[in-house]
Amino acid sequence: MAKKNEQTSKKAATAASKVLKDPKSSKNAKTAAGSALTQAPDKKKKK
């Protein structure tokens, strides 16, 4: 399977994170938010 180079912007990733943390968010909203986060760039580890 080919690797996709799509990335979600930091702003969109932050919004998606808030949706996932909100217990009132619908299942569809959480599914879309999770999909967006899978495309977010990896965070660099602090040493």
Backbone as CSV, one residue per row, in Angstrom:
resi,resn,N_x,N_y,N_z,CA_x,CA_y,CA_z,C_x,C_y,C_z
1,MET,0.834,-1.167,0.000,0.000,0.000,0.000,0.888,1.244,0.000
2,ALA,0.567,2.206,-0.811,1.349,3.431,-0.913,1.121,4.306,0.317
3,LYS,2.179,4.959,0.728,2.074,5.856,1.879,1.628,7.234,1.399
4,LYS,0.621,7.789,2.047,0.115,9.109,1.678,0.888,10.175,2.441
5,ASN,1.144,11.290,1.784,1.872,12.377,2.416,0.949,13.487,2.901
6,GLU,-0.322,13.180,3.079,-1.267,14.186,3.539,-1.031,14.476,5.017
7,GLN,-1.146,15.759,5.373,-1.012,16.134,6.768,-2.085,17.141,7.140
8,THR,-2.577,17.000,8.347,-3.571,17.922,8.872,-2.837,19.108,9.489
9,SER,-3.384,20.292,9.325,-2.761,21.477,9.919,-2.820,21.388,11.442
10,LYS,-1.950,22.159,12.085,-1.916,22.159,13.545,-3.251,22.632,14.114
11,LYS,-3.843,23.628,13.473,-5.124,24.176,13.937,-6.223,23.115,13.851
12,ALA,-6.255,22.388,12.757,-7.273,21.341,12.586,-7.037,20.191,13.562
13,ALA,-5.780,19.859,13.796,-5.461,18.783,14.735,-5.877,19.162,16.152
14,THR,-5.697,20.420,16.503,-6.110,20.892,17.828,-7.627,20.807,17.977
15,ALA,-8.343,21.219,16.946,-9.804,21.145,16.975,-10.268,19.698,17.078
16,ALA,-9.618,18.811,16.346,-9.977,17.392,16.379,-9.746,16.815,17.766
17,SER,-8.660,17.216,18.393,-8.354,16.741,19.740,-9.436,17.160,20.727
18,LYS,-9.913,18.387,20.593,-10.972,18.878,21.478,-12.263,18.090,21.277
19,VAL,-12.561,17.727,20.032,-13.760,16.934,19.746,-13.665,15.575,20.423
20,LEU,-12.502,14.944,20.338,-12.334,13.619,20.925,-12.414,13.652,22.454
21,LYS,-11.986,14.742,23.054,-12.018,14.860,24.515,-13.408,15.209,25.044
22,ASP,-14.265,15.732,24.187,-15.604,16.168,24.602,-16.554,14.968,24.654
23,PRO,-17.042,14.631,25.842,-17.945,13.470,25.937,-19.282,13.677,25.225
24,LYS,-19.626,14.913,24.915,-20.894,15.206,24.234,-20.789,15.120,22.712
25,SER,-19.582,14.933,22.180,-19.401,14.846,20.727,-20.052,13.582,20.185
26,SER,-20.620,13.693,19.001,-21.279,12.542,18.383,-20.239,11.533,17.888
27,LYS,-20.712,10.336,17.644,-19.830,9.280,17.147,-19.235,9.671,15.798
28,ASN,-20.048,10.274,14.925,-19.561,10.686,13.610,-18.493,11.763,13.727
29,ALA,-18.687,12.696,14.651,-17.702,13.757,14.855,-16.378,13.167,15.344
30,LYS,-16.466,12.207,16.244,-15.249,11.572,16.770,-14.544,10.758,15.693
31,THR,-15.299,10.126,14.823,-14.710,9.362,13.721,-13.939,10.297,12.784
32,ALA,-14.555,11.425,12.444,-13.901,12.395,11.566,-12.673,12.993,12.235
33,ALA,-12.775,13.275,13.523,-11.648,13.846,14.253,-10.485,12.844,14.322
34,GLY,-10.803,11.600,14.554,-9.762,10.572,14.599,-9.075,10.428,13.251
35,SER,-9.840,10.506,12.192,-9.278,10.431,10.848,-8.331,11.605,10.601
36,ALA,-8.716,12.782,11.050,-7.866,13.968,10.873,-6.566,13.818,11.653
37,LEU,-6.650,13.258,12.844,-5.440,13.122,13.661,-4.478,12.076,13.109
38,THR,-4.976,11.096,12.391,-4.068,10.103,11.817,-3.211,10.718,10.725
39,GLN,-3.646,11.862,10.195,-2.879,12.552,9.164,-2.021,13.670,9.752
40,ALA,-2.108,13.902,11.062,-1.347,14.983,11.686,0.141,14.623,11.712
41,PRO,1.015,15.612,11.572,2.446,15.338,11.634,2.839,14.834,13.008
42,ASP,3.833,13.957,13.043,4.308,13.411,14.309,4.970,14.504,15.134
43,LYS,4.750,14.432,16.448,5.413,15.378,17.348,6.843,14.899,17.577
44,LYS,7.771,15.838,17.634,9.163,15.485,17.910,9.322,15.236,19.400
45,LYS,10.059,14.186,19.731,10.280,13.857,21.131,11.330,14.784,21.726
46,LYS,11.063,15.223,22.968,12.032,16.060,23.674,13.087,15.167,24.301
47,LYS,14.306,15.618,24.248,15.391,14.837,24.868,15.813,15.453,26.172
